[in-house]
Amino acid sequence: MYKPNIFNLETRELSQEAFIGWLLTWGAPEALTSNAELYKLSRTLLEGFFKKHNRKLPSKIKKYEISMGYRYIDILLKINGSIIIPIQNKIYNIERPDELSRYLKLLKEDGYDGRNILPIYLQTGAQGNYKRLLETGYLPFSRKELLNILNAGKDINNDILNDYIAYLEQIENGMQSFMHLSLNRWHMHSWQGFYSYLLIELHDGQWDVVCNSTDWRDCFLGFWWCWNNYNDCAQYLQLEKDELCFKIKVYDNKKLAYLKCKWSDSFIKASEGSPVKVVKPVLQKDNAITVAVVDGDYRRADKDGKIDLKKTLDVLMEAQKVFDKGVALNP
């Protein structure tokens, strides 16, 4: 059935910010008599924020305040006047860690006890790494975590809520599309979902848009891991969509030609006897030099042309072994 969704028309962060603020407002004590179902759902989301910080929601909430944009913080929730939940709201965009740290510093300067500040970083798009974010004290709250909570309210008769759930499900389905689309039909969200899957499986890595020039046509979504620093350069593995590359980042351009040849020979030699064939790249355009590549698409497909995750992971793990062996050849 055709049903326009306001969140498909207004996809900027302000619309999500308004929704989260609206839903949290239903958690106020006086909202219970207005709509018990939305009150319960709001409190469940609030419990999720507390649980993220290994805290329990206070059994009695007498004072409940929500501010939008205070100190440039997207949403600020005050509970009983002493517990503060600053929420930064993102859809794909990434907040700079120094900005996040500044927000918390401002709250402490306002007199709030740092032990009762529970920062939440709500990311309903996708993000390739949370390491620097965690160092600020903010904890990521993902789209999937939010959906798990909101789905408990699917039977609530409220168009705003149901439209937002449907909007998040569209994003989630796009991210999971790498599981069921044939390899040649993958789109941006498929790659984002696949790279996010690899972050979990490999226990390492980061992904983001990589641009080798000012021309956006030279940009791609890359995933890199196995970073190793050497005296003259760093070495690492990088996925450039369907290509698995052995890369170096050279610190002294005078040594570029020598290091490119040296590491290319090392990784190709290290692959001898491996089921993964490593060869020299055909074309070299990037600033971070590709010195070798896995021959052909590293992804393995099943009989229907869809990804075989186990076999694909086997290829990546074998490439890691080749990488480690190549590094060991240059003590």
Beta strands, then each sheet from edge to edge (+ up, - down):
strand 1: 64-68
strand 2: 75-79
strand 3: 83-90
strand 4: 120-123
strand 5: 139-142
strand 6: 206-211
strand 7: 219-229
strand 8: 233-240
strand 9: 243-250
strand 10: 278-279
strand 11: 289-294
sheet 1: 1+ 2- 3+ 4+ 5+
sheet 2: 6+ 7- 8+ 9- 11+ 10-
end
